[in-house]
């Protein structure tokens, strides 16, 4: 049993999980797909009224669909570059 705990808590999968350790990354892990959000990026850019599609914990990549400005386009964002989310 302790070997399994050691693998879980100290193995490579744990290191991958720890890469995406910002507050926003944690929120994206639990956010329901098809939730409409505003995404506030580092540098002041705001993605307004985008639809949350998916979050990949292996590479910290969040996927959103734009249904407003460029209808139907897909936007990929590293969760570590997101300063805030507004859930609508």
N, C-alpha and C positions, 0 to 999 in steps of 0.2 A: 504494500500500500504506500509506504513512504517513497518508494521509487516512482510510483505514478504521480504522486504529489510533486516530487522534485522535477519530473519531466514537464508537468503542467505549469508549474510556477517559475521554472528557470530555463526552460527549453527555448528553442528558436521561436515557437509560436508566441510565447510570452513577450519576447523582444519585439516582435512585429506589433503586438497589441499596444505596447508602451509607446511606440512611435506616434500613434494617433491619440495623444492623451490630453488634448485641449478640451475645454468645456463644450465647445461647439461640436467637436468630434463625438463626444458622449451623447449629445442631444441627437445628432444624426443617426447614431446606432439605433435609437429608439423611435425615431420619427416615422410616422405612418407614410407609406408611399401615397402619392397623389395629393399630399398636403401642399397648399399654396403658401409660399414664403417670400420674404424679401431677404436677400443675402447682402450683407455689408462686408466688403472685402478690405484687406489691408491696402492702404493707398487711397481710400476714399471712394472707390467704385461701388455702386449699388446695383444689384440685379433685382429688379422689381417684378413682383407677381410671377415668379417662376414656380414650376411644379416639381416637388422632390420626387425623384425616380428611384435612386438606389444609393447605398453607401458601401464601399469596399474597404473593409478594415485592413486588408493586406497591404494596400498602397495609399490609404487615407483619402481616396478619391470619392467625392460626392458627385452625383449626376443629377442634373436638373433639366427640365424641358421648358423652353420659352414659348408661351402661348400669347404673348402680348406684342413685343417689339419685332421679333423675327420669328413669327409663328412656326412652331413645329421643330425649331432647331434644338439641338442638345448641347448643354454646357457642362463641362467637366471642371471641377474645382477641388484643389487640395484643401481638406478641412482645416489644415494648419494655417491657411491664408485667409480664413473667415474670421472676422472680428465679432460679428453678431448675426443672429437670425431673428426675423420677425415672423411669427406664425400668424397667418391670417385666417 
